[in-house]
Amino acid sequence: MEELLDPGLGQVRVFLTHDDNKPRKLKHNLDHPRLLTFGGAYSNHIRAVAEAGRRHGIETIGVIRGEEHRPLNPALAHAAACGMTLTYLDRASYRLKHTDEVQARLRERWGDDVMILPEGGSNAAAVRGCAELPAEIIEDYDVICCPVGTGGTLAGISAGLPEGRRAIGFAVLKGAGFLAGEVARLQREAYGRTWSNWEINQDYHFGGYAKSTPDLERFIAKYRVERIYVAKMLYGILDLAHQGAFDPGTRVVAVVTGQPSTPVEACGAPTGFDSGEPRCRR
């Protein structure tokens, strides 16, 4: 891990651990011969599922929000090159993708045996994959932080925390009050119980998903971090530290997510959120 140095941190120490949560979410979902999932036109989740399908010989279907545009953008072209079948849902239908009616239509088209992954990949199996992260951090820490889009990563990290540690998730979208219920639901589905060692901070969304402000842009330029998820989390951590929200001497681990080139490893034991905007477009 590398330490984030900032004079305003005082006695609080912040360490960065780079970890791709996409393979963690997929790890326990790869025991199906056919996977269908959802995403925007620039979805990293779509890319990760396509790469996993190619690597492990799994048929993949990507249901993309909106209308088809040719030529395909680089993200979708890569998914197609990995063998993913791309299909499209109009935006009105896409908003209802979680309903029984829409999923029944998808199964009618793609087969009853298709495994439907939610947008962003957060399900009970994904929670189990993310729960493996805390045990891999060998350095001592008090608090672990992560960005929150759908809640799966935070749900898993919380479930895997050693006694006495706590987790803070930083919501990257506006109006994220529903996420607390989602984290609890995911934990119940994965383990039959919930944990009380986590919280979600909703104060650093900067206007909403993929939105920004001049202040956040200056922060991104200074620290050279990914703008959609990581920048908002790190900004929140530093701002809270400046406000004295952490006790002196607190050791904070910030999970820097999003390395889509990391291979996805299959796991034999069975058990979102994507805007459709480019991750790094300025």
ABEGO torsion letter per residue (X at the ends): XBBBBBAAAEABBBBBBBBBAAAAAAAAAAABABBBBBBBAABAAAAAAAAAAAAAGBBBBBBBBEBBBOBBBAAAAAAAAAGBBBBBBBAAAAAAAABAAAAAAAAAAAEAABBBBBBGGBBAAAAAAAAAAAAABABBBABBBBBBAAGAAAAAAAAABBBGBBBBBBBABBGAAAAAAAAAAAAAAAAGBBBAABBBBAAAAGGEBGBBBAAAAAAAAAAGBBAAAAAAAAAAAAAAAAAGABBBGBBBBBBBBGBAABBBBBBABBXXBBAGBBAABX
